[in-house]
Every structure is written in structure tokens, then in C-alpha cells.
Amino acid sequence: MPELDALTTAIKARSLPDGGFALSGDTGFRVDATAWAVAALRTAEPGAPSLPPARARLASCQTAQGAVPFLPDTPDAIWPTPLAMFAWLGAPGFEGNLRSAQTYLLQTNGAHWPRKPDSPISHDPALRGWPWTLKTHSWIEPTALAILALAAAGSGGHPRVEEGRRMILDRQLPAGGWNYGNVMVYGQELLPNPECAGQALAALAGSCPPAEVSNSLDWLERQTPGLRTPFALSWAVLGLSAWGRRPDDASGLIARCLEMQEQLGPFETWHLALLLLAARAEGGLAKHLAAENPEVAHGAA
């Protein structure tokens, strides 16, 4: 697949001399771009010289508590922590960073409360997932990323992870799919989007019967052929692949998405990385990540 070589080359071109990756060709270091770039390149080109300094740059961003915040002056924005875990999985010399981040996520909560009878929302706000930012409510994307990272690190059966999965199932829309994390507001069912549906399905794979998510799988399968943007397409392919429903023309969809750069300009690094992961992770992102951790890959989790 020539697109794999093109994606790998484009991501490597964003590597910075002092370690890490830029978000685009003319910007400085970004935590999220770096973590996704390493996660994608580690199997596409495991010997890439940019990987060890990128992991070290991520380690330099980790707090004493184990979190990896988005910026040093935004310590509550802890959502990149699972992304850093993706980058450290199976990497010699970074075992301590991985364990510290793992422990931190297992002990971290957002804001949760019992649902009141007159609440305008229908989901259970007491179920704990993970937030974008500390002291805020849990939402689908940070919860799905945390579950994927923790499962890959060996904590897939931890009660905290199991509760996160229940939270995701509780936020599933009756008609199928997920959005950022609301279901019904004042009696009105909200609309799904493909990226959140893909993330939720990726995180739930192997943990619940297919019948519990069949409407969502069917909905996402119908949406995927028409997707053009890298974020939505990547997660749609990864989510469906995790349930054995990978699109037959996944390579063609990814190639067509890459062609959109002629109109939109170069994609950001994390978008390129997600497309590369979608192209390579034929069994879904969870299996792809677990393969980077020998203990989990051999069933030690």
C-alpha cells in the first residue's frame, strides 16, 4: 500500500531536532502530536532514530504524580496522559513512566454526582469515566483513550476500567452511535458522530456482547463510506475493525482521504498518525497496542 510509505514519510518529516514532533510543518513541539506519531511509527518503522528522543521528550513533560498535561501551565488538562502511554508501551527505559501514568489514571476521577429525578439529561452522571480536564465531567473520547491505554498496559480487568466501559455503554444513543457524551437533553435524543462512535467501539471491543452495540456498529458501517476527514475516518475504521467489521475498501478510503490534502492543505501530524494506525491495525487499535506490551500480548493481563 503506497499510502503507508507516504504517511510514514510525512510523519517523520515533522520530527524536531531536540526531540518530539510538531503539529504541522511550521510549529513547535506538541505533546499529542508526539505521542500519536510515536504510536504510529513504532510498528511502521520501529528503528526510526526519532523515536527514543520523542519518548524522552514526553517523559520530560510528566508530572511527579504521573500525569502528562497538555502544557506545563495547564496542569489540569491531563487528557494526553493515555497518549503518552501509547508511546511508552514496550519501550526499554520507559517502564517507570508507563507505570506512573497507569497508576495516575486508575486513581483519577472527573466530577460525578447522583442523577436527580428532575435532571434534564438522561445519562447516569455517577458513572466514572475520564475527563479532558480535572474537576470536569467524563466524556467519551478521554474515557475511550484511557481504557485503551490501561488495557494495553495490563489493567483491562481493573474495576476502574470496567466502570469506564459501563459509562460508555450508558452514553450509547438509543438509535445507535455516540457523540461527545450526552444522550438525551430535555427529552430530545442527540445525534451521533463517527469519531466518537469509533472511539467507543474500540474501547468496548471484547468486553460486551455484540448485541449490545449492534445498532451502533450498523450505524457506523453505513456512515464510513462517505467519510472524508482523517479524524472521523480513522476512528470509524479502527472501531469497526475491533469488532471484525473492517471495511473491505479501507485502503481505498484512506487513500481518498489523503487526496483531500490537495484541497485542504497538509493534515496535522496526529491526523496522519491516526490514518497510519487505521491502515495497519487490521484487528483494531486495542490488539495493535497490546502487541507492543509482551506481557499483555501473552495473556498476562
N, C-alpha and C positions, 0 to 999 in steps of 0.2 A: 504494500500500500504506500504509494509515494507521499501521501499526505503525512504519514508518520515521520518520514525524514524531514519534510518541510516544517512540521510542528516542532520537532526536536531542535532543528537548526534555529528556528525563530526564538525559542525559549532560551537556548544557550546564548544567543546574542544579547539578551537582557542581563547577563551576569555582570556584576560590578567588581572592579579590581580589588576592593577592600572586603569582599565577601558579600554574599546575598544577591538578590535580584531586584531590578527596578520594575515598577508597574508598567512602564512603557519605555520607549527608546530614549526619552529625554528627561527622565525623572530619577530621583534617588531611591535609596533603599526603602522597601515596604515589607513588613512582616508577612502579610498574607500572600503577596506575590512570591516571596522567597519560599515559604512553606509549600505552596502548591507547585512551584517549579521543581523543588527537590522531590516531592512525592511523585511527580510525573517522570522526571528524568532518571530516577533511581533504577527503574527497570528498562527504560528505553536506552539509556546509556549509563550503566552503573559505574563505569570508570571515569566519568566526566570529572575533570580536576576542579570544577566549580562547586562540587557537592560538599566536600569537607568544610571549606571556609564558609559556605552558606549555612550549614548546620551550626557551626561555631558562632556565626553572627546571630542566629536565632537564640542560641544559648546565652549570649550576652544580654539579650532582652528579657530573660526570665527573671522573675522576682524571687526573693527569698522564700515566699510561700509556694512557689511552683507555677504561678500564672505567667502567661505570655501576653501582655497587654498590647493593644494596637499601637499606642505611643507611650513614651515614658511619662508624659504629663497627663495621660488619661488612664490611670491605673485601674479604674473600674471597668474599662472596656476590655473584658477578658476573653472575648469570643475567638481570638486567634489561637488560644491555647490548644484545642484539639488539632488545629492545622499543624502546629509545631510538632505535635506528637506524630503525625503522619510522616514528617521529615526525619524524625529521630528513630523510627521503628527499625530495629535490627542493625543500627549503625554503631560500630565499635567506638567506645569513648563517650557515648551519649546516653548510656543506660541510666545514669543518675538523673539526667534531665527528664528522660521519659517517665521514670518512676515518680519524680517530684510532681510533674504535670498530672499524671494519673491520680495520685493521691489528692491533689488540689481539686480536680474536677469531681471526684467522688464526695468531697466534703463541701462542695459549693452549691448554694441554692439561690434562686431568684426570690422575688416577692410572691407569696402564695397565701391564700385565705379561703375559708369555707364559703361555698356558694350560698348566697342569700336567696330566699324564696322569690323576692321581687327583683332579682338581678336581670338586667337587660340582655345578658349573654347566656348562652346555653351550655358552654363547656364547663368542666369542673376545674375551677381555679386553684383547688387544693393540690392537684396532682403536680408533682415537681418534675420539670424538665430542666433546661438550662437557659439562661438569659443571654442577650447580647452584652448587657451591661449590668453590673451588680446592683441589687436593690430594685430591679425591674422584673416584670413578669417573664415567664418562659415562653419561647416561641419555637416554631417548627425547625427553622434552619439551624440555630445554635444547638438545639437538642439533638437533631439528627447527626450533626458533626461530632458532638460529644459521645454519642452512643457508638458511632463507627470507630472513633479513636480508642475509646475504652475497651470495646470488644477486641479490637486488633491488638491491644496491649495485654489482653488476658482477663479482663474484668467483665466479660459479656454476661456472666451469670450473677453479677453483684446486684443486690436488691435495689440499689440506687439506679442502675441501668434498666432493670426491669420496670421500675416505676416510670422512667423516662419513656419507655416503649408504651406503657399504658396511657401516658399523657398524649403521645402521638395518636394512638388509636381513638382516644376520646375527642381529638380535634378533627377526625375524619368527617368530611361533609356527607350527609345522607345520600346525596346523588352521586357521590364518588369524587375522589381527589382531596387535595388540601390547599389552603392558601397559607399566609404567614402564620396563622394560628387561631383565627376566630372561626366559629361555625355558624351560629345564628345570633343576630343582634336585633332586639325588639321584634322577634318572630320572623325575621327575614333571613333566609338562608343565603350566605355569601357565596361568591364564585371561587372556583379553584384556579390555580395556576400550575403550569407543568413543572417548573423548577422545584416548588415546594412538594408537589406530589412525588417527584422523583427522589427527593431527599428523604421523605418519609418512608417510601417503599424500600429504599436502600437500607435504612436503619432498621426496618421491621423484618427484613428477609430472614427466614429461618426461625422466627420467634412466634409466629402465629399461623393458623391455618389459612390457606389461600382464600377460602370462602369469606374470611373477614375483610379482605381487601379487594375482592373480585371486581366490585364496581369501580374502584379506583384504578385497578390495572386496565380494565376495559376502557375507561375514560382516557387514560394516558396513552394507551395504544392508539386510540383514534386521533389524538392530538399530534402525536410525534411526527408523522409525515409532513405536516405543514409548518413545523418549527424552523426558524431561520437564524435565531440568535444563539450564540455559543453557550450562554448560561442555561437557558431553557433546554436546548437540545442535549447538552452533555448530561444534565441530571435526568432527563427523560430516558436516555439510553441506559445510563447507569442503573436507574430504578427498575426499568423493565428487565434488564439483564440479570439483576439479582433474583428475579423470580422465574428465570428461564424463558422469558418472552422478549429476548433481544430482537430488535427489528432486523429482518433479513437484509435490508439495504442500509444498515448502519454506516458502512463505509461511504456509501454514496451520499447519505445525509450529511456526514461530517465534511466531505469534500465540497458539497454545495454550500455549506455554512462558511467554509473558509473562503469561498469565492466572494462572499459578501464584503470582504475587506476591500475589494475594488471600489465599492460604493461608500463604505463606512470608514475606511482607513484601517490601519493595523489594530488588531484586537489587543486588549491588555494581557499581561503575562498570565494572570490567573485564569483567564478565559482560554488561552492557548493550552495551558496545563490541563484544564478540565477536559478539553477536547481530546488531548492525547490520552488521558486516562480513560475516557469513554471509548476510544478506539482500541485500547489494549486490554481493558478489564472486561473480558467477554463474559465472565461469570459474575460480574457486579463488583462494586468497589470494596465491599467487606471481604470477599475472598481474596481480592487483589492485595489488600492491606495486610491481611492475616498471613499471607505468604511471605511477607517481609519480616515476620516475627517467628523464628523457628519453633519456639515453644508452643505458640498458638497454632501454627500450621500443622504440628504433630499432635494436636488434641489435648495439650496440657491445660488449656483454659477450662 
